Amino acid sequence: MTDFNYGWIEKYFLEEPKIIFDIGTFNGSDTLIFKRYCPNARVIAIEASPRNFKIAKEICDKYNIECYNYAVCDKVGTVEFHENDSSMPSCSMMDVDFKKADLAGPFSKPIYVPSITLSYFCEKYGIDHIDILHLDVEGAEDKVIAGFGWVRPKLIFAEKSNRHCTKGTKSIEEFNKTMEDLGYELKLELEFDNLYLMRK
């Protein structure tokens, strides 16, 4: 479950958010909570893992939540993806560093999944802005950000930890600098998550 504080919605938004994205939705449980807090919002769940997507889609369909099977990253096409063979949700499009112990395993051989940039997704599905972006992609946050294009979500809550056992993942410090360069202010740093708000 996410550590997202739903009080932030009242704090940072004058009215109910209209567009909410949950990228890396896993089983759709966090997405469902967003829908309950913002029943009039267009809530969109995106999951790269085909196995997890099937579970999330079943839940989302019951509550009028859009659910898509994509790896959101910096390219449109397909990407290599690492499924976790355990019951843990920690799948990633990043190569796994088995010398680290943060992610449970074992991992099967990589598969290929459809990929899309956030900007192209928005153009394809008629979205002109994003109010809230909930991001949990197991070390691939930088790839998602690289595909922002013209999109600038107002509020971003991203899982970000220096403990990720993925190769090539930027440090929290590097990620914060990227976000600053994009116009975001770091509002809160938790143990495994950061809250960013677009500067006015």
SULWO-V223411 format. One record per helix or strand. SS is the DSSP state (H for helix, E for strand). FROM is the first residue (numbers start at 1). TO is the last residue. Records with the same first field share a line. If there is no record, write none. Layout:
BEGIN
SS: FROM-TO + FROM-TO
END
This chain:
BEGIN
H: 7-12 + 29-37 + 50-62 + 118-124 + 141-146 + 172-181
E: 19-23 + 42-46 + 66-68 + 71-72 + 77-82 + 84-84 + 92-92 + 96-96 + 107-107 + 111-116 + 132-135 + 155-159 + 166-166 + 184-189 + 193-198
END
